[in-house]
Amino acid sequence: MNHYDTIVIGGGPAGMMATISSAFHGHATLLLEKNRKLGKKLSGTGGGRCNVTNNGSLDDLLAGIPGNGRFLYSVFSQFDNHDIIRFFTENGVKLKVEDHGRVFPASDRSQTIIQALTDKIAELGGQVRCQVEVTSVKKIDGQFVIKSKDETWTADRLIVTTGGKSYPSTGSTGFGHEIARHFKHTITELEAAESPLLTDFPHKVLQGISLDDVTLSYGKHVITHDLLFTHFGLSGPAALRMSSFVKGGEILSLDVLPQLSESDLLSFLEENREKSLKNALKIMLPERLAEFFVQGYPEKVKQLTEKEREQLVQSIKSLKIPVTGKMSLAKSFVTKGGVSLKEINPKTLESKLVPGLHFAGEVLDINAHTGGFNITSALCTGWVAGSLHYD
Ligand SMILES: Cc1cc2nc3c(=O)[nH]c(=O)nc-3n(C[C@H](O)[C@H](O)[C@H](O)COP(=O)(O)OP(=O)(O)OC[C@H]3O[C@@H](n4cnc5c(N)ncnc54)[C@H](O)[C@@H]3O)c2cc1C
């Protein structure tokens, strides 16, 4: 059969959930994916463990989606993060919640999530074709005509879930934007979001150190989250979030012990005055970071002058890190910008310009923080785009 009620292009979280929803609502549905397997980008999230959603409140979700999160009010009223948790639990996937509300499969394997989505598509009778790259889409006589190099399909309804333009090696090369442009949709400016930061800093010494819940600040922007020192600069949620506020040329301030005040630290040094400075700092900091901070100071705590103690405490509470730039769009975790939301019905995610055409996931002009918020947006918009709506 080459005619379907619904065809979905792109088998990431948005496309898989759109296929499930469409099949659940009784539509003959086909999902086309150009990779060998579904969910390639999803499999790499959460360090390969798949950060499938976040268990926060609606306010937490909106705060986690700084790029047009409010557009999703109606979507979340139909299907939200708690529905995602229920969906996986009811389909046999045990989940666990980690810090900052991040939800993972208890197996710590992304494959568990991808398999559950794939199994559900099959259970509902949805069809999947991998290794099929869609090359053109048209609408002729009220039907969508979808072509790959060798095949043609027709559909009454088309759902585009091809993702953004970040990490193109996972398949998201921006083809959905081309489809949207073909149908006269506006694409807002595409920019890197959740980008690792390039810094002018002794990277080699600190490379690989990861810190929990430190505070990174730039002016009024104060972010407390985990941070990772890399060979090029900073990554991890605190740096990725800060990337919305910097371009290069700024100086960040890092507090590696935000739970302690300067006077707490001075008292701590006094209490440990007989120790070597490095051994004292190692009580609170990773060894290599302690080694970094003690450079240029006397060996024993008691040998430090009052001024040196104050200087040291200052650098622990406010380490200056000059930003020289950000990773490019291709190397950023998320794409900011996409199909303009002004032209999309927020209740149905149907195009206001072309009846039957829907968009879901990162192809839309929505961007969120890592921590499960993008995936939540993709799964929830996927569900709504796949649903049948009766006005
Ligand atoms: C390293 C990394 C870590 C991340 N970590 C997190 C995290 O912790 N939390 C979080 O919320 N988000 C995270 N994200 C972002 C999140 O993975 C994406 O926002 C999400 O996968 C978007 O889902 P999507 O379904 O819209 O698009 P995608 O997952 O990009 O899927 C789009 C699919 O469409 C297919 N496709 C494209 N063009 C065609 C075509 N012409 N024909 C057929 N198929 C096509 C692609 O091959 C791809 O499989 C991370 C991203 C990266 C790169």
Ligand as a Chemical Component Dictionary entry (heavy atoms), coordinates in Angstrom:
data_LIG
# 
_chem_comp.id                   LIG 
_chem_comp.type                 NON-POLYMER 
_chem_comp.pdbx_formal_charge   0 
_chem_comp.three_letter_code    LIG 
# 
loop_
_chem_comp_atom.comp_id 
_chem_comp_atom.atom_id 
_chem_comp_atom.alt_atom_id 
_chem_comp_atom.type_symbol 
_chem_comp_atom.charge 
_chem_comp_atom.model_Cartn_x 
_chem_comp_atom.model_Cartn_y 
_chem_comp_atom.model_Cartn_z 
_chem_comp_atom.pdbx_ordinal 
LIG C1  C1  C 0 24.540 15.239 22.602 1  
LIG C2  C2  C 0 23.134 15.695 22.889 2  
LIG C3  C3  C 0 22.627 15.597 24.166 3  
LIG C4  C4  C 0 21.356 16.053 24.439 4  
LIG N1  N1  N 0 20.893 15.961 25.707 5  
LIG C5  C5  C 0 19.637 16.337 25.980 6  
LIG C6  C6  C 0 19.115 16.211 27.302 7  
LIG O1  O1  O 0 19.791 15.770 28.211 8  
LIG N2  N2  N 0 17.834 16.612 27.502 9  
LIG C7  C7  C 0 17.062 17.114 26.501 10 
LIG O2  O2  O 0 15.897 17.430 26.731 11 
LIG N3  N3  N 0 17.519 17.235 25.257 12 
LIG C8  C8  C 0 18.776 16.858 24.969 13 
LIG N4  N4  N 0 19.237 16.981 23.693 14 
LIG C9  C9  C 0 18.316 17.501 22.639 15 
LIG C10 C10 C 0 17.324 16.416 22.171 16 
LIG O3  O3  O 0 18.012 15.227 21.888 17 
LIG C11 C11 C 0 16.569 16.899 20.916 18 
LIG O4  O4  O 0 15.943 18.130 21.208 19 
LIG C12 C12 C 0 15.504 15.893 20.468 20 
LIG O5  O5  O 0 16.109 14.686 20.079 21 
LIG C13 C13 C 0 14.678 16.460 19.304 22 
LIG O6  O6  O 0 13.760 15.487 18.903 23 
LIG P1  P1  P 0 13.119 15.503 17.453 24 
LIG O7  O7  O 0 12.324 14.252 17.359 25 
LIG O8  O8  O 0 12.457 16.784 17.202 26 
LIG O9  O9  O 0 14.356 15.457 16.438 27 
LIG P2  P2  P 0 15.569 14.410 16.288 28 
LIG O10 O10 O 0 15.775 13.623 17.519 29 
LIG O11 O11 O 0 16.697 15.211 15.767 30 
LIG O12 O12 O 0 15.034 13.416 15.157 31 
LIG C14 C14 C 0 14.842 13.843 13.821 32 
LIG C15 C15 C 0 14.902 12.617 12.921 33 
LIG O13 O13 O 0 14.500 12.976 11.602 34 
LIG C16 C16 C 0 15.274 12.217 10.686 35 
LIG N5  N5  N 0 15.267 12.869 9.374  36 
LIG C17 C17 C 0 15.733 14.114 9.074  37 
LIG N6  N6  N 0 15.580 14.372 7.753  38 
LIG C18 C18 C 0 15.001 13.258 7.204  39 
LIG C19 C19 C 0 14.603 12.911 5.889  40 
LIG N7  N7  N 0 14.776 13.748 4.854  41 
LIG N8  N8  N 0 14.039 11.700 5.672  42 
LIG C20 C20 C 0 13.866 10.827 6.710  43 
LIG N9  N9  N 0 14.235 11.113 7.981  44 
LIG C21 C21 C 0 14.794 12.308 8.242  45 
LIG C22 C22 C 0 16.659 12.210 11.331 46 
LIG O14 O14 O 0 17.473 11.186 10.820 47 
LIG C23 C23 C 0 16.324 12.058 12.805 48 
LIG O15 O15 O 0 16.337 10.712 13.219 49 
LIG C24 C24 C 0 20.529 16.575 23.395 50 
LIG C25 C25 C 0 21.029 16.657 22.110 51 
LIG C26 C26 C 0 22.326 16.231 21.840 52 
LIG C27 C27 C 0 22.855 16.348 20.434 53 
# 
loop_
_chem_comp_bond.comp_id 
_chem_comp_bond.atom_id_1 
_chem_comp_bond.atom_id_2 
_chem_comp_bond.value_order 
_chem_comp_bond.pdbx_ordinal 
LIG C1  C2  SING 1  
LIG C2  C3  SING 2  
LIG C2  C26 DOUB 3  
LIG C3  C4  DOUB 4  
LIG C4  N1  SING 5  
LIG C4  C24 SING 6  
LIG N1  C5  DOUB 7  
LIG C5  C6  SING 8  
LIG C5  C8  SING 9  
LIG C6  O1  DOUB 10 
LIG C6  N2  SING 11 
LIG N2  C7  SING 12 
LIG C7  O2  DOUB 13 
LIG C7  N3  SING 14 
LIG N3  C8  DOUB 15 
LIG C8  N4  SING 16 
LIG N4  C9  SING 17 
LIG N4  C24 SING 18 
LIG C9  C10 SING 19 
LIG C10 O3  SING 20 
LIG C10 C11 SING 21 
LIG C11 O4  SING 22 
LIG C11 C12 SING 23 
LIG C12 O5  SING 24 
LIG C12 C13 SING 25 
LIG C13 O6  SING 26 
LIG O6  P1  SING 27 
LIG P1  O7  DOUB 28 
LIG P1  O8  SING 29 
LIG P1  O9  SING 30 
LIG O9  P2  SING 31 
LIG P2  O10 DOUB 32 
LIG P2  O11 SING 33 
LIG P2  O12 SING 34 
LIG O12 C14 SING 35 
LIG C14 C15 SING 36 
LIG C15 O13 SING 37 
LIG C15 C23 SING 38 
LIG O13 C16 SING 39 
LIG C16 N5  SING 40 
LIG C16 C22 SING 41 
LIG N5  C17 SING 42 
LIG N5  C21 SING 43 
LIG C17 N6  DOUB 44 
LIG N6  C18 SING 45 
LIG C18 C19 SING 46 
LIG C18 C21 DOUB 47 
LIG C19 N7  SING 48 
LIG C19 N8  DOUB 49 
LIG N8  C20 SING 50 
LIG C20 N9  DOUB 51 
LIG N9  C21 SING 52 
LIG C22 O14 SING 53 
LIG C22 C23 SING 54 
LIG C23 O15 SING 55 
LIG C24 C25 DOUB 56 
LIG C25 C26 SING 57 
LIG C26 C27 SING 58 
# 
